Amino acid sequence: MRIPPAVADRTAPATAPPPRRWSDARAALRDGASVGLGMLPLGLAFGALVVQSGLDWWWAGASSALIYGGSFEFLLIGMVAAAAPLASVAVAAFLVQARHVFYALSFPLHRVRGRLARTYSTFALTDEAYALTATAQARTWSGRRILWLQLSLHLYWAGSATAGALLGALVPDGVAGLDFALTALFAVLALDAVRDLRGDLPTPVLALLCALAARLLFPHQLLLAAFALFTAGLLARHLATGRKPAHA
């Protein structure tokens, strides 16, 4: 017996489109793949450093999951191994991580929905996540996509740090170049950001001048001073260029 086409169409199972959240997750994995792969050697180096500093391997996993501070974690391991006072640790954490206060001024946190999701997004606001969400393509990303991106980068870091700690005993002493991996990653992110400016040369020039001024005037508080000067410069430029005369 031949089934009429209309009946056959009604009886055939409908193919539902994939849920939006999973499409956002797949897109976020693609967005962060290159940066995440760049974080792998950093995490492996950090995990190996934890073990070679005399700490237990689980310090790497706990630090990367709960602190998630990147450059500050490298500094923290040395301070913990040297039994530095808590006050010194707190001051170091403030000076190294103070740049995240300025990141929050332009990070698209308003797209992330839900109190718990926003709390995690604030916690996972790293240099890499900020650099990826500051591009022109990211202006159309949803809050889910941003959150998945941050989670994937967090997993890259925590997983590689734990693996590096477990394999740390196999790393020979005197291996050179691993400490430059963090600088190299930031350099690549900066070059991508400059290319995305599309002719807006004064912004990187302003950043360079602020860094040089902070180096000369505040050598012991270079990072905080440079970001403060850069923020003041951006605000001054906005006030100077934003007040255009109204046309009749």
N, C-alpha and C positions, 0 to 999 in steps of 0.2 A: 504494500500500500504506500503510495507516494504522499508525503506530508506537504501541504501547501507551504510556499515560502514564508508567508506571514506567520503561520503557526510554528514553523521551524525557527524563525527568528525569536519568537517568544519563548520557545523551549530551550534554546541554546543558552548556556551560562554566560552571563555578562562579564566582560573583562573590565574590572574596576581600575581606574587610574591609581598608580602607587600613592600611598599617603604622602602628604606634603612634608611631614617631618623627616621621612627617610630620604626624600629627594634633597632636602636641605643638608642632611647628614652626609650624603654622597658628595654633594657639591663642596661642603666644608672640608672633607677629606682631600679632595683634589686641590682646593685652595691652599691648604697647609702642608701638602706633601713635600714640596721642595724645602721649605723652612724646617719642617719636622725632620727630614733626612739630614739637614745641616745640624740639627740639635743632637743627633745620635752620637757623633764623636765627642761633643761637649759632655753629654751625660755619661758616656763611658769613661771619659777622663775624670769627671767628678767622682764617680763611683770608685775608680781605682785610687784616687787621692784619699778618699775616706779610709779605705783599708790600709793604705800605706802610711797614713797618719796615726795608726794604732787604734782606730775606732772599730767597733763591730760593723759588719756589713749592713745591718738593718738601719744604721744611721743614714745611709744614702737614700733608701726608700722613704723613711720617715721625713727626712728633710725635704726631698723633692716633692712629696705629696702634701705636706702641711705648711712648709715655708714657701716653696716655689718661688725662690728669689733669684735664681740664676747666678749673677756675679756676686751677690751677697752671700750665697751659699758657699762659694769658693773661699771667700774671706772668713766666713763663720767657722769652717772646719779648722783653719789655722788658729783661730781664737779659742775654740773649744779645746784643741790639743794643747794650747799653751795655758789653759785655765784662766783666761782673761776675766776680769770682773764684769758683772752684769751691766754696770753703768757704761763700760767701754763698748760692750756689745750693742747696747741700746743706741748710743751715739753713732756708732758705725752703721747700724741699720737705718737710722734716720738720714744720714748723709748720703748713703748709697741709694736708698729707695725713695728719696724725696722727689725724684723726677716723675714718679707715678702721679703725684698731685697735679702736675701740669698735663699729663696725658689725659686725665679725666675731663679737662676742659673741652676737648674735641672728640672724645671717644663716644660712639653712638650707643650709649647705654640706654637711652630712652626707647630704643626699639625692642629691648629685651623685656618680656612680659613676665610678671610673677615676682613676688618678693624673694623667694628662694633662688630663682634663676638670676635675678639681679645681684643678689649677694655673692653668688659664685662668680658671676661675670666680673664683679668688682675685684674679687680676690684673684682671679686669673688674668687680670690686665697686665700682661707682660710686654716687653719691648717688641717681641715678634708679633704678638696679637695686635698691638697698636699699629705697627708698620703695615700689616696686611689689611687692616680695616680703614687705613687712612688713604688708600688708593682711590682713583676715580671709579673703578669697577665696583668697589665695595659700597658705594652710595645707595645701591638698590638692594643690598642684602637684607634679608629679614633678621629678626632677633634670634630665631631658631638657628639660622645659619651661622651667625656670629657666635652663639653659645656652643654649637657643635665644633666650630673652629677652635675655640679656646680649650674645649675638652680634649680634642685630638692632640693639640700641642702639649697639654698637661700630661697626657698619657705617653707621648714621645719622650718627654723629659724624665718622668718618673720611671718608666720602663727601662730606658737606657742607663739611668743612674743605678738602678738596682742590678742590672746585668753587669755593669762595670764593676760594682762592688763584689759581685760573686766571682768575676773573672780577674779581679785585681791582682791576685797572687801570681797570675800568669804574665803580667806586664813586667818586663825587665826594668830595672832601675836605670835612670839616665836617658829615658826616651825624651827627645826634644821636639818642640813644636806643638804639643797638645795644649799648652797654655795660650797659644795664639789663636786657637780655634774660635774662642768667643769674640775676639777682635775682628777676625775675618768674617764671621757671621754678621756682626753689626755693620761692617763696611759694605757687604752685599746688600743689606736692607737699606742702607743710606743711598747707595747708587740707584736702587730701584725707585726709591722715593723721589730722588732728584730727576730721574727720567720721566716720572709721572707728572712733574710740575709743568712740563710743556711750555718752557719759555719763561717761567717765573723765577728767574735767576736771583733776584734780591733775597729770597728766603734763605737759600743755602749760604749766600754771602753774609747775611745778617747773623746766621748761626755761627759761622766761622769767626766773625768779628767778636761776637759775644764770648765765644770760647777763649779767644786770645786775650780779651780784656779781663776775663775771670782768672786766667792763668797769671797775668801780671799783677792784678790788684788783690785777688783772694786765692793765693796758691794752695792754702790749706783747706779751702772749702770750694774747690774748683767746680764740682758738679752742681751743687746747689746754686752757686753764684751765676754760673753760665745759664742755667735754666731760668733763673729770675731775670737776668738781663735780656734773654731771648723773649720771654713773655712780655716784658715791658716794651721791648722793641716792636713786637707784633701789635700790641695794643696801640702804641704811638702811630704805627703805620696805618692801622685801621682807622684811627681818628682823623689822620691827615688826609687819607684818600677817600674816606666814606662820606665826607661832607661835601657833596657835589652841589653846585648851585642849581636851584630849580629852574626849569625852562618855562617860559611864559606860554 
